Amino acid sequence: TTSSVLPEGKSIVDNKSMYWSLSKNNLLYFYVNDIPRIAPKDTLTASEKVNLDIWHYGEPTLKTTQLARLKRDLKNADLYAFNFATNQIYLLANDTLSLQSDHKELNEWVLASNNTNYKLSSMWDYNSIEDVYKLNLKTGEKSLIRTNMNGAIDLSRKGDMLISFNEKKGQYYALDLNTNIEKCITCDAKGRNWVNDVNGMPMDPNPVQAFGFDQSGTRYYMADETDVFEYDFTKGILNNLSDNRGKKENKEFRFLALSSDSSFVDLSRTALKVFDKKTKGNEIYEWIDGAFEKTNVADAQIVYFNTSKDGSVKLLRKNTVAEYANLQIAVNGGEWKQISTANTFKSEYKWATVDLIKWKSYKGLELEGLVYKPEDYDPAKS
């Protein structure tokens, strides 16, 4: 359908679905593109047609990439919103301006970015450079925060604080958009490593885990290589929510969201998934009475964990090389009960076992690894 409030020659597309905002802000999102035109009948035969691809070195995308993305790009459309409270239709995003993926869960402010000026350099530079904006979902108005920025992560729900990660310095920064004052919020935590190992790749390292703001926008959550943290803007302090257990016990703590449709961090709906570097097993910590407490230990990989909102029902899936991740349930603190049975044929076959082994390298370094063996392995016969 067309409308007088849409640009001339534009209409709502039928290959992308409309969707409502999940934040109850009376917004309907939909996509708009050029009105399809019926091409005139071609009188040339296939053998008479000539196809010519021309590419210039100044183009921001390689020709092979352009051809590979052609079908996808032809389906691209501009994102519009209809505000039922104001009876207004306005543009939110197009082929140059993109919004953070969870915009439909947000009420008013959203982070937007434009990388047009940096597409050419992105062919050889893995670091993502872009111009960053804050955009008002209720009006479509946007304001520039910074140009030539790398590492913008999250905008507070009130639109007054931007979190970024400086990949060169390996630290988190907070920019107050009211005062334009920026401060490092992790620099005082000495001896902490906030970046992932890039394994020799030619790029600056990404943060281990940038988890997000709380609902009020006064706290931000992140993880370093061993522990999880909360930065409290009201007090200007960084709190270690895992009580330094990761560093002391040689474990990796990571946040685990229990509500996938929430745009902010609610600790009552957050767990911690822990990897034990010694045993290679997993643990689960839950938020109980204002602190994270260990509630589950598995000599296995936990691939799924969740709870009901009141915590009375818990679901768990864990697997090993010999055990499939069947679904288990625990009700009101009771024992875990398996409620699914997959791969029933497994008992008909010999399976594998695994052992954790340690050794020293030729240079004297302590190394460890996993050895997988057949179920009936007999070292005397090897």
N, C-alpha and C positions, 0 to 999 in steps of 0.2 A: 504494500500500500504506500501511497505518497502522501505528503503533507506540506502545507504552505510554510511550516516552520523549519522544514528540512531544506538544505541547499538545493538549488535547482538541478535537476537531473539525477537526484538521489532518491532511494527508496529503501524500505526495510527489507533485509535479505531473508530468504527462506531456508538457507542452509546452516543457519546458526540459531539456536533457541534463545528466546527471551528468558529472563530469570529475575526473580524478586530479590531485593536486599534481605538479608537475614537479620538485620539489626533494627527492624521495625521503624525505619526512617522514611517510609512511604515512597520508596524509589523502585522503579521498574527499569531494568537494563535491557537494551536491545541493540542490534547491529544494523548498520546502514552502509550501503554501497551504491555504485553507479547503477542506474536502471539498465538492465540488459538490452542490448540492441541486436536485432536480427540482421546478420550479415547478408549482403546481396548474394544471389546465387552465382557461384563461380563457374565460368564456362570453360576453364582450362582443365585438361585431364591431368592425372597424377604425374605422368611422364613429362608434361610440359612445365611443371612447377619447379622453381628453384628455391632452395632454402639456404640462407646465408646468415651465419652467426658472426656478429662483430663485437669485439671486446676491446676496451681501452685500459691501459695500466692504471689510469687514475680512478677507475670505478672501484667502489668500496667492497665489492664482492667478486670473487673469481667466477669466470664464466661457467665452469663445471658446477659450482655451487648454485649459481642462478638456475641452471637447467634442472638440477636435482630438486630444487625447491619450487619449481614453476607451478605445479598443480596446487601446492599448499598456498603459495603467494596469491594465486588467482582467487582463492577463497577468503583472503583477508578482508576485513571490513572495519569501519569505524565504530567505536563503542559510544552509544548515547544513553542518556538517562531521562526518564520522565518523572518529575517530582509532583506527586498528587497533592501535596500540601500547598504548592505555589502554582500548580498548573503550567509548569515550564518544561520545555524540552531543550537539552543542551548537550554539546559534545564533551566527552570525557577523554577518550584516547583514540589515536589513529596510527598510521604507519610510522610516525616519528616519535610519538609520546606513548609510553606504556605505563600501566598501573601495576602495583604489587598484586600478586595473585589472589590474596584474600580480601580484596576490596569489597566484595558483596557482604562480608561479615562485619564491616566497619560502619560506624554511624555517620561520621562527618569528614574527618581528615584522612588522606591516603598519600602514600609516597609515590611519586611519578618520576620517570626518567626519560631522557632523550640521548641516544648515543650516536646521532647522525654525524656529528663532527669528528667522531673517533672510529668510524667503521673501517676506514682504510687501514689505519694502524693496527686494528684488531686482527688483521690477517697474519701478522707476525708477533704481536704482543698479546699474550694470554690474559693479561690483566684487564679487567673490565672498567673502562673509563666512560663517564657519562655526565651530563648535566642533570642535576637533581632538583625537583620541585616538590612543594606540598600543594595538594589539590583538594578543594572543597567539593565533596560528593553531592552536597545539597544545592550547589549553584554552578559548578563547573569551573569556577574561578581558580586560577593557579598562580603561585608566586615562586620565583626562582630562589633556591636556597644557595646552591653553589654550582659553578661550572668546573669542568675538568676534574671531577671527583671520582675517586676509587674507594670502594668499600662501604658505601652507604648501606645500612642494614635495616633500620626500623625507625618509624615515626610514632611518637606517643599518640594515644587516642585523642588528646586535646590539641594535637598539632603544635605543641610548644617545645618539643625536645627531639633532636635527631641523634640516633646512635650510629656511629660508624666504626669501622675497624681499619686501622692503619697497617697495611700488610708489610710495609717497609720496616716499621718499628715493632710490629707484632703486639699492638696494644689497642684497647677500646677507648673511644673518645665520645663525649657527649657535647652537643652543640645546643645551647639555649637559644631558641629562635626569637625570643623576646628581647634579649640583650645582645645577641650575636657573640656571646662569650663561649669559648670551647675549652674543655678541660679533659685531661686523661683520667679515666676512672679505674684503671688497673695498674698504673705505673708504680704505685706505692706497694704493690704486692710483689716483693722481691723474690726471685727464684722461681717464678711461675712462668710456665710456657703455655701461651694461649693459641698457638698455631699447630696445624696438622703437618705431618711430614709429607713433603711433596715428592719424595722418593726420586730425587734427582731431576725432576721435570723443570723446564725453563720458565718458571713462573713464581710469583710471590705466594707464600702459603696462605691458605684460608684459615679463618678461626675454627677452633675445635668444635664449639657449639654455641651459637648465639640464639638464645631461646626466646626472649621477648620481654615486653613490658607487662606489669600487672595492670589491672583495670583503671586504677587511678593515675597511672603514668608516673608514679613516684618511686618505683622500683624496677630495676632491670636485671634479668637473669642470664647467666652465661656459664660456660665450663672451660677449665683449662685441661691439660692432658690427664689429670688425675682426679680433680675435685669439681664441685659445683658451687656457684657463688651467686650472691644477690647484692646489687649496688643500691643503697638507700639514699636517694637524692635529698630527702628531708634532713638527714644527718651527715651526709657526705662521707659515708663509710662503706667499705666492701666487706660483706659477711660471708664466711665460709659455711655453707649450709650442710656440707658433709663432714664438718668438724675435723677436717684435715685427714680423714681416714684413708682417702685414696693415696695420698703421698706416703703416709706412715705404713700402710698395709700392702703397698704395691698393687693397687687396684685402680680401675678407671670408672669413675662415676659419670653418668649421663642422665639428663632430664628425659622423662618419658611422659608425653601428654596423654591423659586419659579421656579427654574430650576433643575430638578432632575438629569440631565446628566452632571452637572458641578462638577469637582473635587476640585474646590476652591470657596471661598466665594466672591461673588460680591454683595455688599450692594444694588446696584440698582435692583438686582433680589432677594432681601431678604425682608421678612416682619417679623413683630413681632406678635405672637399670645399671648394674655393676658387673664389670668384667674383672675376674680375679686372674692376674697375670701369672700367678704361681700354679693354680690348679686348672686354669682355662675354663672354669665354670662361671655361672652367672648368679647374681643375687638381685632381689627386689627390695627396695625400701619404700615405705609409704608414709605420707604426712599424717602423723598422729599427735594430737595435743601440742601443736606448735613446733614439731621437730620431725625429721625423717628417721624412721625406725625400720630395722631389718625385719621383713616378714616372710621371706622365702629364699631358700638356698637350693641351688640345683647343680649337680655335677654334670651339667649339660648346657646347651645353648637355649636360652629362653627366646622364642621367636614371637611370642605374643603374650601380653598381660593386660588385663583391664578389670575394672570393677563397676558395679552399679553406683549411682550417685550417692547413695547412703552407705556404701561400702559393705553391704550385707551379702552381696553375691560377687564372687571373683571368678575370672576365667583365665586359664593358663594353657599355653602350648610350649613344649620344650622337646628338643630332639638331640640325639647323639648319632654317631655313625651307624649304630645298630637299632636305634629307637626312633620311630616316626613321631612327628609332632601332633599327636592326637589331642583333641580338646578335652580339658579337664575343668571341673567346676567345684567350688567350695562355697557352702552356704552357712552364714552366721558363724564363721570361725571354725566350721567343721573340717573334716578330712577332705583331701582332694579326691574326686571321683571322676574317672574317665568316662566320657559320654559319647565318644566317637571311636570307631575302629576302622582305620584305613590300612591298605596293603595287607589284607588278610593272607595273601599268598606267601608272605615273607617266611613263614614257618617251614615252607617247603624247600627253602634254599639255604645254603651255607652263607653266612654273612661275614662281616669283618669285625675286627677288634682294633683298638688303638691304644698305644702306650706313649706316655710323655718321657722323652729321654733328654739327657744333658751331656755335653762334651766340650772339650776345649779345642779351639782352632789352632792352627800352626803358630799363630802369633800369641797364643795364650789367652784369647778371649773366651769368656764363658758363653756358650751357645746352647740352645735348646730347640727341640722340634718334636713332631709327632710321627710315629711309625705305625702304619696301618698294615695289619696282617690278616690272613684268612682265619676264619673261625676255628678251624681244626689244625692250625699251624703247629708243626712239631720241629723245634730247632734242631733236633737230632737228625732229621731227614734232609735238612737244607744243605 
